[in-house]
Amino acid sequence: MTVAPKITSKILSLSGKNTSKRKIVRWYLMVFSYGRKGLTDGLERELVRRKREGEEPFEYFAPTYIETKEVDGKLVNTKVSLFYNYFFIHANEDEIFRLKKFEPQYNFLHRVTLKDGTSYLPYVKDSIIQTLQWIARSYSGYIPLYLIDQTLLIKGDRIRVTKGQFKGVEARIVTRPKSAVKEIMVFIDNWMCVPLMNVRPSQYEVIAFNNNGERAKVSRGLDNQRLSQELHEALCRYYRGETTEEDKKLAEDTFHQFATMVVDLTIQRCKLYSFLLPAYKILGAKDKLDGLLKIIQVMMSSVKAEQSLALLLVTMYACTDNCFYHEQAHKLVDAWNKEINPKKSKKLLIQRLADYDKCLGHQEEF
């Protein structure tokens, strides 16, 4: 499964400002003549040569995304160029022509000619590159395909087997009495259940989370507005480089209190994860943060409550600086600004989203 890049046309807009000064450093748009494979090899060789010769280095921008393929029954991740065979180089024209002397496979695009007869090589503004780099980071952090650990599922979650002898079978997670070991079981006629032996995580997809309101247990401590606000303020200080020892202790206490908590209702899961995400971010627990994001990715399709979904998206954006979560969060929250008298909980999320935009430098829409 691959993630199809969605880059708006204005991102690659070219400045109409004419210049004949070859010494001006800009982000020039260039092309690699032989497809996407090996796009950056020559650039890296040239940087090594310049370092060895004591020459001025240059900066380039050639983002990649993860493409997951099945090879010999195993899932393999490979990095693929996001812009196929295009890339950007931050240098002046003379420096780039020197690059072409040693690595001729890199070329400028055709010159753009204006009505007055002047022309320039295609380049983009620094501000646009910053936006592109944000998008590229988001693709890098995006999870196009992943395996969810069976131990992360809870009783009642439903899956569909996609491979193997049980392909097409829908089943649910059950827990054997007096045992913490979870098994995947298929129900027959709603009264008999049979375990699906040897069904690996790569052979099924999650199709629904347990949301049985009649039997679900509502854990105490999740309706804690004070803790939620304290984590928000601590996260803002984290981005300003002002994290205090109290903030770290708050994150540690949150982790110890909630990391092992199991809740059944989707709305309760949203609240639980909104506590854990900023705690993991403040503690620098990247693996735990990424693992929780995987669970949320699967769960989000089952979140029907608008405010619960908004809470998740705002918190995910705050903890990842991901442009996709930024867009989705604003799509939900911005609509509330049009309401005459939005509820207190909505006003809180509106303010938090604005705070995160300020902390992350995205106050203006791209």
N, C-alpha and C positions, 0 to 999 in steps of 0.2 A: 504494500500500500504506500502510495506516495502522497506528499502534500503539494498540491498544485499552487504555485505562487500567484498571488493576486496583487499586482503592483499597479497603481493607478497611473494613467498616462502623464499626469502633471509631474510625477516624480522624475521623469526623464526629460523634462522640458529643458530647452537650451537657452542660455542667456543671449539676448540680442545685442549685447554691448560689444562694440568692435574694439579690437586692440591688435596692434602689430608688434607689440613688445614680447619678444620670445622669452624674456626672463621672468615673466609673471608666473608664479606658482598657482596652479589651479587643479581641480579634480577633472582630468580629461577622461572621456569615455573612449575605451579602446576595445579591440576585438582580437581574439585568438583564432588563428587561421585553420586550426585542425580540430574543431569540435570542442567538447568540454573536457575530455580526458587529458590530464597533464597540463591543465591551464596554468597553474601557478609554478610549475617546475622551473621554467626558465627565469621567472621573476626571482625565485629564491636563489638560483645560481648567480644571477646578477648582483643580488644583495651580498652574497658571500664574497664575490669577486671585489666589489667595492669596499667592503670591510677589510679585505686582505690588502688592497692597494691604498687604503687610507682615503678613499674618495667619499663624497657626500652620498648618503643613502637616500632612498625615497620610500614613500608609503603607498601601498596599494590596497584596494578593497575588492575582494572576490568572494562573496559569501557563499556558503554551502547549506544544504539541508540534508536530512537523513532519509535515505531510501532503504526500505526493508524488503529483502527478498528471501525466498525459501530456496536453499541450496542443499541438496542431498538430505532433505527432511529437516534441515535446521534453518532457523531464522538468522540472517546475517544483515547487519547494518553497514551501509556504505555511504560515504559523503558524496553528494552530487552538487555541481555548480547550480546555484539558484538562478543565475542569469544566462544559463547555457554557456556560450563562449564569449560573453561580454564581461568586462571588469573596468574598474576605475583606478587611475594612478594619479597620485598627488605630486606633481613636479612641474617644471617649466618645459617648454617645447624642446629646448636644446638638450636637456637631460634625457628626455624620452627618445630623441633621435640617437643619443649615445647608447641607450638601452637597445635600440633596434640594430645597432652596429654589431652587438654581440648576440642578440636574440632576435633575429629578423622575423620570427613567426608572429610577432605582435605588431598590430597596425592601428593607425588612427582611422576613424570614420571619415567619409568624404567631407571636405570643407563646406561650410554653410555660407552661401553668398547672399549678401543683402542687396537691396534695390540700388544703393549708391555705389555698388561695385566692390565694396570691401568684403572681406571674408574672414572666417575664423574656424578653428578646429572645434568640434563639439566638446563642450564641457558642462558641468553642472555647478551650481552654487554650493558653498560649504553647508548652508542650512539644509539643503535638500539631501546632501550626503549624510548629515546627522540623522535625518528622518529615515533614510534608507538603512543606515546602520542599526537603527532601532528596530525596524522591520526584520532585518536579517537576524538580529539577536533573538527576536521573537520566534522566527522559524527555527533557529538553532535550539531554543528551549522548548519548542512545541513537541508534543509526543504523537507522531502520526500513527504509530503502531506500538503496542506494548502488551506484555503479559501480566495479568493481575494475579498475584499470589493467592492461592486458594485459602490460605489462612486469614486473608483480609476480608473474606466474605463471612456473612453471618447467617444464622438459621433463617430459612425462608427466602433467601435470595434465589432467583431463577436464572438458569443458563440454558443455552442451546448448543449442543455438540455440533461442531462444524467439520470434523475429520474423523477418520477411523470407522470401526464397525458400528458405532452408535450414531453415525452422522444423521442429523435431522431430529434427534430425540431431544425433547425439552425436559429438563430436570430441575430439582431444587436442592439446596443445601440443607442437610439435617445433621443433628448432633446426637450421637448415641448416648443413652442414659449413663450417668456416672463417668463420662469421658469427655475430654476436651478436644478429642480428635474429630474434625469435621469430615464428612464424606459427601460425595455427590450421589444423590439417589434419584431414581426415576419412579414416579408414582403411577400405579396401575389401578384404574377404576376408583381413584381417590381413597383407597383404603390399604393397598399393599405397596410397599416400597422395596425396590431392588437396587443395590449399589452398582454403579457403573465402574467396574474395575479398570485400572490403567488408563483413565482419562486424564491427560496432562493439561496444564493451563493453556498450552498452545493449540489445543484441540476444541476449545469452547469459547463462546462469547457470552458476556453477561447481558441478559435481556430485561431484567427487572430486579429491583431491590425490594426487600420485604417492607411493606408499608401497611401492615394489618393493624389498623388503629384499635381494634377490640382487644388484641392480645399483646400489643407492644408495650414495653416497659419504658416509662418516661423517667430518665435519670435526673436526679436533683442537681442543681448547681449550674444548669445551662442557661437559665434565664437571669444571667448575672450581668446587668448593664454596666455596673461599675468596672468589673474586670474587662469587659469589652472595650470600654473607653480608655482604660489605662493601657491596654495593649496597643490601641490605636495611637495614643500619644507617644508611647515608647517606640513604636515603629517610625513615626515621624522624626523623633530624635535620632534614631538609627541612621536615617538617610541624611540628616544634617551633620552626622559625625559627632553627635553629642550623647551617645549612649552612656547611661550611668550604671553604677553597680546595682542600684535598685531596679533598673530595667532588666538587667541580666537575671537577677533573683526572681523577678516577676515571671520572666519567661521560663526559668527552671521550675518554679512552683506550678506554673500552668502545665508544663510537660508532665511532671510527676502526678498531678491531679487528674489529667484528662487523657493522657496518651493510651492508657489501657482500658479506658471506658468503652463499653459496647452499648450502643443504642440502636433501636429498631426503626423508629419513625424517621422518614426522610427529613422532615423539618428539624428534628433534633440532631440529625447528622450534620445539617448545614450549620447549626449553632456550634456544635462540637468542633467542626473543622475550621470555623472562623476564629476559634481560640487557638487551635494548634498551629495553623499556618504562620501567623506573626511570631509565635513563640519559637518555631523552628528557624524562621528568618533571623531573628535577633540572636539566637544561639549559634548561628552559622551551621546548622545541621542540614546541609544540602541534600544528603541522601534521603533523610526523613521527609524533607519538604517535597522532593521529587516523587517519592513514593506516595505521599498523600495526594499530590496533584493527579497521579494516575487513577487513584480511586475516585476522585471527584469527577474526572473526565467521563468515567463510565456512569457515575451516578446522575450527572446533570440532566440527562434526558428524562429522568423520572421525577425531577423537581417541578412540581406544578404551581406551587405558591410563588407569586411574583416577588415578594419581598425576600423570601428565603433565597431565591435564585440571585437576586440583586446583591444580597449580603455575600454570597459566595463569590460572585464575579468581582465585586469591589475589593474583597480581601485577596483574591487571587491576583488581580492586577497590582495591588499594593505590594505583594510579596514577590512578584516576578518581573515587573515592569514590562509586561508583554502587551504588544499593541493589539492583539486579538481580544484579550480580556478587557483592555481599555475601551475598545470600540463597543463590545457587547455590554459592558457596564454602563457606558454613557447612553446607549440605546434605551436601556430600561430606566435609568435614573433621571435623565434629562427630561423625560416626559412628565415627571412629577412636578417639575418647576412650573408647568402650565396649570396645575391644579390650584384652585382658589385657596384652599386651606388644607395642605397635605398633612397627614398624620405625623406625630412626633417621630415615630420610627423612620418614616420616609425622609423627614428633614435631617435626621441624624446621618443617614446614608448620603444624602446630597452634600452635606458639609464634609463628610469623610472623603468622598470622591474628589471634591475640590482641594482638600488638603493634600491628598496623594498626588494630584496633578501638579500642585505647586512643588512638592518635595522632589518629584521625578522630572520636573521641567517640561511638562506637557500641558501647560495652561492654554496654549493655542492649538486648535485642531490642525492636523496636517492635511 
